[in-house]
């Protein structure tokens, strides 16, 4: 049976966390579960949306660790992604958050929907938007700038996948934190590997320990001052 992403993550634990320099992770490949998203898209052509949403846990749970060539997302430069650009703009305006594009985006959501959201955070008025940007985002920026990444405070949440040539691509969770570190020039940051291109894995069914044995080489290539 092919190795599932959830199985690898469970078995590997912290051993799949690579400490790298964000400057050396230059591209983003989109979703960390591209096969599941493709399956849901196909099902969406014949099933009603509420039923498709109910199938999301199944799609995620069945995601293979080896990403088929046909499903590996088209990569784009991290610096071209909306999240990176939003973070870079916020850092430029961190002492006057109402001048930031992030503030304008949240206020536009608030005006349109009566509520603005960031993950589980719901903001129902302008004061809540400012509090989120000043009390959460700016504090995170200052913490990363002055202390670097503190796993004791936030844990490992940023994820990445390995491309066909062994390069790390940002994908899935923890994009804002990763992008803040990249903008600030933080040179030691953890990324959890959750999947890999089938061409990097090669023939056969990859097992967790086989993958882990190859990760130190990937980590070394993406450290500050590493080869390349």
N, C-alpha and C positions, 0 to 999 in steps of 0.2 A: 504494500500500500504506500502511495506517495506521502511524503512528509507534509503535514499540514502546518500552516503558519502558527496556529494556536498551540500546537504540540511543541514546535521549536521554541516559541517564546516561553512556555512553561518549563521545558527541560533545560533550556540554556540559562534562564535567569539573568543575573548580572554579568555573566560571562559574555553575553552578546552586546554589552555596552562598550562602545569604543570611545576613548577620549581623544578628540581630534581638534584641529584648528578650523573653525568655520570658514575661514578664508580659503581653505583647500577643498571645500565642498561647494562647487560652483553651479550645480544644476539641480533642478527640482523635477521629479517625475510624476507628480500628481498623487493619486490614491495609493495607499499601501495595500489595498485589496482590490486590484483591478479586475481580477477574474470574477469575483462576486458582483461587482458593479455591472459588469457586462451581462452576467446572468439575470440580474434584476431588470436591466434595460430590456432584455429579450422578453422576459415575463411580462413587463409592462405593456407589451404590445397586445397581450391577450387577456390580462387580468386587470381588475380595477385597482386604482392606486392604494386604497386602504389595505387590500390583501397583499400587494407588493411590499408595503411597509412592514407588514407582519412577518414577511420572509427575510427581512434584513439580517436578523440574528443567524438564521440558517446560512445565508450567503457568506457572512463573515466567518462563521465557524467552519465552513468547508473550504476556505481559501487555501490554496496550496502554497508551500514555501517557495517552490520553484515557479517563477513567473514565466509563462510561455512567451516566446518571442512576439507572437501576435498581440499579446495583451500588455506588454511593457509600454507604459505611457510615453508619448513624445516628450522628451525633456526640454526644458527651457531654462535660461539663466535664472538663478535665484534672484538676482537684482532686477529682473524684469517682472517678477510676480507682484500682484497688487499688495500682498501682505508685507513684502520687503519695503516697497515704496511707501506704504502707510507708516511703517515703523521708522524709516529714515526721516520722513517728514515730521513725525511726532518728536523724535529726538532733537531735530532742529528747532522745534517750538516747545520743548518741554517746560520752559519757564513761563510760557503764555499759551496754555493748552487750547484756549478758544480760537487761536489762530491756526490750529493744526487741521489737516484734512480729516483725521480720525474724528475730531469733534464735529466737523461739518457733516460727515457721513452718518454719525449717530443721531445728530439733530434732524437730519433728513428722514431717517427711519422713524424717529419720534413724531415728527410732523405728519408723516404718511400713515403710520400704523397705531399711533398712540402709545407705543412702547419701543424701546431700543434694546437690543440684546447683545451680549458677548458670552457665548457658551451658556452657563447657567445663571449668569448675572442679568437681571432684568432692570431696566432703567425707565422710569415712568415720568420723569421731568428733567429739565435742564440741570438742576442741581445734582441729580443722580449721575448724569453724564459727566459733569465736571468732577464729581467725587471719584468716579471710576477712573478717569484719566489721571487725576492728581494723586488719588489715594492708592491706586493699584498699579497702573502702568508706569507712572513716573517713579514710584518707589522701586519697581522692578528694574527700571533703567539704572537708577542710582546704585542699587545693590549689585547688579552685574558689573557696573563700571568701577566700583570701589572694592568689591570683594570677590569678583569672579563668580563662577557657578558654584552654588552651595547645594550639593545633593542631600544634605541633612535637612535642608529647609523645604525643598520642592520635589525631591525624588527624580527618577528618570522618566521623562515623558516624551521627549523628542525622538522621532523615529526616522529611519532611513532604510533604503534598499540598495543592493549592490547591482551595478549594471553589468553588461556583457563583458567588459574588460577589467572588472574588479574595482571600478571607481564607485565611491559613495554618492548616492543621489538622495537629497532630502525628499521625504514623502510622508504623508499622513500627519501624525500628531506633533504638537509642540512647535508650530511654525513661528509664532510671534516671539517666543523666548529665543529660539535659534537665530531669528533675524535680528533681534536686538543685540545679541552677542556678536553677530557678524558685522553689524554697523559700527559697534563700539570697538571692534578689533580685539575682543576677548579671544585668546589663543588656545584655551583649553576648555572644551565643552563636550558633554557626553551625548552620543547618538546611539540609540538601540537599533541594531539590525533586526529586521523582521521578515525580510524576504530577499531573494536574489534571482537575477536573470538566469534562465536555464542554460545559456551558453557559458556563463561563468562556472556554473556547477558542473557542467560536462555530463557525460553519459552516466546512466545508472540512477538509482534512487538515493538521493542524499540523506544521510542520517545526521542527527544533531551533532554528534561528536566529530564527524568528518568536517562539517561546516565550521565548527568552533576551532578546529585545528588550523584553518586557513585565515581566520579573522585577525591574528596578530600582524600578518603581512599587510592586510587592508588598513589596519590602524596605523601602522608605521608609515604608510604612504600618504596618510592624511594628517599627520602630526605637524606642528610648527617646525620648520627646518627639515622636514622629511624629504625623501628623494622626489625628484620631479619638480 
